[in-house]
Amino acid sequence: MARVFVYGTLKRGQPNHKVLRDRTNGCAAFRGRGRTLEPYPLVIAGEHNIPRLLNLPGQGQRVAGEIYAVDERMLSFLDEFEGCPDMYQRTPVRVAVLEWEGTRGAPEDTPAADGTLQCFVYSTATYSPEWAHLPHHADYDSQGEHGLRYNPRENR
């Protein structure tokens, strides 16, 4: 099992969360909530108002999200779903755990003594330069006050 940190449309209550619940894609188990240890720019960009975590560690804000344990089949599905490696890249990031519902007693599935975990995140290193100057968000909600409604894939 791998740990994946999701910060956008894959979170619970967001438009693409259904793909994590679909067992035909593999297994994804919610483990908890967290926030990136380092700040990153989380912007809403492009013609479909897609949330994007720019791979610029040290800039932006500490980003809130959810931690999932996923099997290899789900990880492969997510790579394809996220357009990895062209649109997004899957990179490791340290996450400060805010709430933990993970399994008990499995050392590989529990936060470190400092309350952090290493997780994969889908970030982008390829983007229009102006995206770095868009408003940075600490927590994404597709229906948020930003007014930039996500355009689901099925409507494109």
N, C-alpha and C positions, 0 to 999 in steps of 0.2 A: 504494500500500500504506500502511496505517496501522499503528501499533504499539499493541498492547493489552497491559496488565499484568493478569494473572489471579492471584488470591490464594486462591481457594476451591475449589469443586467442579469448576472447569474445568482445574485443574492436572493434570499427568500423574499417573496412579495414583489419581485421584479420580473420583467417580461420574459426573460430566458431561463428562469429558475427551473422550469419544467424539464429541461434537458438533463439536469442533475438527478431528477426524480425518476427519469425514464430508465428502467432496468435493462432495456435492450441496448443502451449505450454503455452499460457497465454499472459498477457500484460506486456510489458516492454517499458517505456518511458524514453528517454535520458533526463537528467536534467542538466548535465554539466560536466566539467572536474575538477579534483582535484589531490591532492598529499597527501599521508599519513602524518599525523602530526608527527608521530614518524618514525624513520628509521626502515626498515625491510630488510632482505636479500631476494632479488628477484633473483633466480637462474634459469638456464635452465638445467634440469637434466633428467636422465633416458634414456632408449633406444629410446624414441620417441621425445626427446628434448622438453619436456613439461615445460612451465614457472611455477615456484612454488614459492609462497611467504611463506618462512619459518616463523613459529610462534616464532620468536626471537626478540620481540620489543626492540629497542635501538641499534640493530646491523644493518649493511648494509647501505642503503640509503633511503631517502624519495621517495616513489614509486609513479609515475604518473599513472593515470587511468581515467576512466569515471564513472559517477554516474548515475544510473538508478533507477526509481521508478517502482517496479514490484508488480503485484498482487499475491495472495496466490498460484494460479495455476502455475505461472511462478516460484515462489520461490520453490515450490515443485519440479517442473521440473529441476531447477538448482541444487537442492540438489542431485537428481538422476544423472544428467549429470556430476556433479563434484565428484561423488562417495562419497558423504557425508553420514556418518561420517568416512568411512574407509580411503579413499585416501586424502580427504580434510575435514576440519572442518569449519563450518560457524560460524565466530566469529565477534563481534562488533569491529569497529576501528574508530578513529576520523580522518576525512579527511578535509584538508584545501581546500576550494573551490577556484579554479583559474578562472573559467568561469561558469556562471550560466544562464541556459535557463529554469529553473523550472517555475512552475505556480506562478503567483503573487497573493498575498493576503491570501494564505493558510499557516498559521504559521507552520503547521507540515511539509510543503514542501518547507521551505526556510531555508537558512543557519542561524546559530545563530549570535548574534551581533559580535562575534569574527571571523566570516567568516568560521566557521567550521560546519560540520555535522557528526552525528553518522551514520555509514553505516555498513552493513554486508559485510564481505570479506571472500573469500574462501582461507584459508591458510592451511598449513600442519604442524603438530606437529610430524608426524611419517615419518622419512626419514633416509637415510643412513648418518652416521656421516660426511662422506667426502663432502656431499652436502653443508654444512656450509662453506666450504673452497673454493667453486667454485666462479668464478667472480660474483660480485653483480651488478645488473643493476638497473638504476633509471627509465627506460622507456623501455618497451618490444615492439619489432616489430619482427614478425616471419621471415621477410626478412632482419633483421638487420646485421650490420657489424660483429656480433659475429660468423656468418657462421653456426650456429646450426639450421638448418631448421626443423621446426615442422613437424612431421609425422602425418597427419590427420587420424582420427579414421577409415575412410572408406578405408584407405590403409593398415591397420594393419592386 
